[in-house]
Amino acid sequence: MIEIEGITKRYDGTAVVDDVSMVIEPRTITVVVGTSGSGKTTLLRMVNRLVEPTSGTIRIDGEDNRAIPGHELRRRIGYAIQGHGLFPHRTVAENIATVPTLLGWERARIDAKVEELLTLFQLDPETFGPRYPHELSGGQQQRVGVGRALAAEPNILLMDEPFGALDPVIRSKAQDDLLAIQKHFRTTVILVTHDMDEAFRLATRIAVMDKGKVVQYGEPAELIRSPATPFVETLIGETQRPFRLLSIATASDAAEPGEVEGPAISGETSQQDALGELIWTGRDALPVVSAGGIPIGKVTLGGLLKRAARLR
């Protein structure tokens, strides 16, 4: 658990982060959103003390992070940034092994961890381990950057606009990778982004920052249904609210009893994508199946439209 209590950071008398308090539950993904200059990155960097607060306290599992030497704290917390930050003169395997090596892990354990992470990110260890960062695509570099951040098995992973430089197709794959990896390792993730689509796709909870303050912190559906301020409402997009509501729930959640002919969709498909498929194909209903292909029921155009209308 990460407890942020009254955290403030001032530069030349100006509060960049202003009296922020929030609790981040273990094994969740908290996404911090806001416009440029809202204090997102500064707040993130105070968790691992790359920035020292002017006042307030951050506790990690009950321990004040100022009681932990900075270098030790940063080795315990994974950190992934936009642009990957890979060492160009080190191979992929050496990059991923950076922190475990500093921690004095045995060679066999390091090699096993490098192989595990490359395999999880669908990068063949024998092929990609010996390569250098400049020999990789942007998406591959990003996966290696996240792998390096996870190599020492941290309980916490901080991510600052990690996918901002990727094209839309690669970015979508990187987001899928993050969700799979977070589920696998049960890591507590704090991710900073200005992309609201990304926030709603990834977040367990969303913190909206404006002028250094957290103006709303809650589950995605809460922000959609009840934005706390006009700024939050604008950030979400008034006309986008029905679609965002459908984007955070799955087809299996909306499945109704009954059978229908035609190609089925997975129960993990978002309700937004299911609605799009119905509209595009001109159908009134789609069969829904589990990951194992077992019929769950059907989603209907009328049912999804009703769900999208339930905003209040």
Secondary structure by P-SEA (a helix, b strand, c coil): cbbbcbbbbbccccccccbbbbbbbccbbbbbbbccccaaaaaaaaacccccccbbbbbccccccccccaaaaaaabbbbcccccccccccaaaaaaaaaaaacccaaaaaaaaaaaaaaaccccccccccccccccaaaaaaaaaaaaacccccbbbbccccccccaaaaaaaaaaaaaaaaacccbbbbbbccaaaaaacccbbbbbccccccccccaaaaaaccccaaaaaaacccaaaaaaaaaccccccccccccccbbbbccccaaaaaaaaaaacccbbbbbcccccccccccaaaaaaaaaccc
